Amino acid sequence: MFLSVLLLLTSLFPTSEKIEISAGPNYSSYLLFQDTTESIGKWNMGGEIGINNIIPHIGLKLRGTMLHYDAPAEQGPYAWEYTPLSLCASFDILPFLRTPWMRLSIETGLGLYFWRGLYDDEIIVLPTGDTVEETDIGFVGGLTFQIRPVRYFGIEYAMRYHYIASANINKYGFSDKDDKIWENGIGIKFILPL
């Protein structure tokens, strides 16, 4: 039944192979996994600019946000700030449906992750004189489901995993592990076909 309705709708709305530019905000939950197994959560706004159909059913997305995580009160006035900037390739995984009002895509790409550790809103200085402030490379993978109720507007649900290659044994010791961020959120996109 569902497949029949889906096929009927796809025949009513012809697809477009035109290049599309999209931009818009998203509101997501960002779970940070550091050296311990417990996560720290944060809801935050971010933004994204995308180009679809550079090659049919393949696009690029550039996104970023600024995250501030406070440590639990019993640990003191510690905080971590992350600014992930990622560039991902987006692959339409349902190209045979040929629907302009719905898109399901997987994404994979690389990111730059600017982060720093704070104590009382000041960057932490280690006994060696080094600061807890880094720019690391990371990997991103995810899934995005978009519905377009009208031609120039879309609503998205996105789920992404960020793996930040942040271990620096010489600076932080063997206990430092790579950080991970799990992102789940919704966003709106303003779409301009070219």
Residue pairs with C-beta under 8 A, 6 or more apart in sequence:
6 97
6 99
9 99
9 101
10 97
10 98
10 99
13 99
13 100
13 101
14 98
14 100
15 98
15 99
15 100
16 53
16 100
16 193
17 53
17 56
18 53
18 193
18 194
19 51
19 52
19 53
19 54
19 193
19 194
20 51
20 52
20 53
20 59
20 191
20 192
20 193
20 194
21 49
21 50
21 51
21 191
21 192
21 194
22 48
22 49
22 50
22 51
22 52
22 154
22 189
22 190
22 191
22 192
23 47
23 48
23 49
23 50
23 189
23 190
24 47
24 48
24 154
24 187
24 188
24 189
24 190
25 45
25 46
25 47
25 48
25 187
25 188
26 45
26 46
26 47
26 48
26 63
26 156
26 158
26 185
26 186
26 187
26 188
27 43
27 44
27 45
27 46
27 185
27 186
27 187
28 43
28 44
28 46
28 65
28 158
28 183
28 184
28 185
28 186
28 187
29 41
29 42
29 43
29 183
29 184
29 185
30 41
30 42
30 43
30 44
30 65
30 67
30 181
30 182
30 183
31 39
31 40
31 41
31 42
31 181
31 182
31 183
32 39
32 40
32 41
32 42
32 67
32 69
32 80
32 82
32 179
32 180
32 181
33 39
33 179
33 180
33 181
33 182
34 40
34 80
34 177
34 179
35 175
35 176
35 177
39 182
40 69
40 71
40 80
42 67
42 68
42 69
44 65
44 66
44 67
45 65
46 63
46 64
46 65
46 185
46 187
47 63
47 64
47 65
48 61
48 62
48 63
48 187
48 189
49 61
49 62
49 63
50 59
50 60
50 61
50 62
50 90
50 189
51 59
51 60
51 61
52 59
52 90
53 59
54 60
56 95
57 91
57 92
57 95
58 89
58 90
58 91
58 92
59 89
59 90
59 105
60 87
60 88
60 89
60 90
61 86
61 87
61 88
61 90
61 107
61 109
62 85
62 86
62 87
63 85
63 86
63 88
64 83
64 84
64 85
64 86
65 83
65 84
66 81
66 82
66 83
67 81
67 82
67 83
67 84
67 181
68 79
68 80
68 81
69 79
69 80
69 81
69 82
70 78
70 79
71 77
71 78
71 79
71 80
76 119
77 119
77 120
77 121
78 117
78 118
78 119
78 124
79 117
79 118
79 119
79 121
80 115
80 116
80 117
80 118
81 115
81 116
81 118
82 113
82 114
82 115
82 179
82 181
83 113
83 114
83 115
84 111
84 112
84 113
84 138
84 162
84 164
84 181
85 111
85 112
85 113
85 114
86 109
86 110
86 111
86 112
86 138
86 140
86 162
87 109
87 110
87 111
88 107
88 108
88 109
88 140
88 142
89 107
89 108
89 109
90 105
90 106
90 107
90 144
91 105
91 106
91 107
92 103
92 104
92 105
93 104
93 105
93 106
94 102
94 103
94 104
100 148
100 151
101 147
101 148
101 149
102 145
102 146
102 147
102 148
103 144
103 145
103 146
103 148
103 154
104 143
104 144
104 145
104 146
105 143
105 144
105 146
106 141
106 142
106 143
106 144
107 140
107 141
107 142
107 143
107 144
107 160
108 139
108 140
108 141
108 142
109 139
109 140
110 137
110 138
110 139
110 140
111 137
111 138
111 139
111 140
111 162
111 164
112 135
112 136
112 137
112 138
113 134
113 135
113 136
113 137
113 138
113 162
113 164
113 166
113 179
114 134
114 135
115 133
115 134
115 136
115 164
115 166
115 179
116 123
116 124
116 131
116 132
116 133
116 134
117 123
117 124
117 132
117 133
118 124
123 131
123 132
123 133
124 131
124 132
125 131
125 132
126 132
126 171
128 171
130 171
132 172
134 166
134 168
136 164
136 165
136 166
137 165
138 162
138 163
138 164
138 165
138 166
139 162
139 163
139 165
140 160
140 161
140 162
140 163
141 160
141 161
142 158
142 159
142 160
142 161
142 183
143 158
143 159
143 160
144 156
144 157
144 158
144 159
145 156
145 157
145 158
146 154
146 155
146 156
146 189
147 154
147 155
147 156
148 154
148 155
148 191
149 155
151 191
151 193
152 190
152 191
152 192
153 188
153 189
153 190
153 191
154 188
154 189
154 191
155 186
155 187
155 188
155 189
156 186
156 187
156 188
156 189
157 185
157 186
158 183
158 184
158 185
158 186
158 187
159 183
159 184
160 182
160 183
161 180
161 181
161 182
161 183
162 180
162 181
162 182
162 183
163 178
163 180
164 178
164 179
164 180
164 181
165 178
166 176
166 178
166 179
167 176
167 177
167 178
168 176
169 176
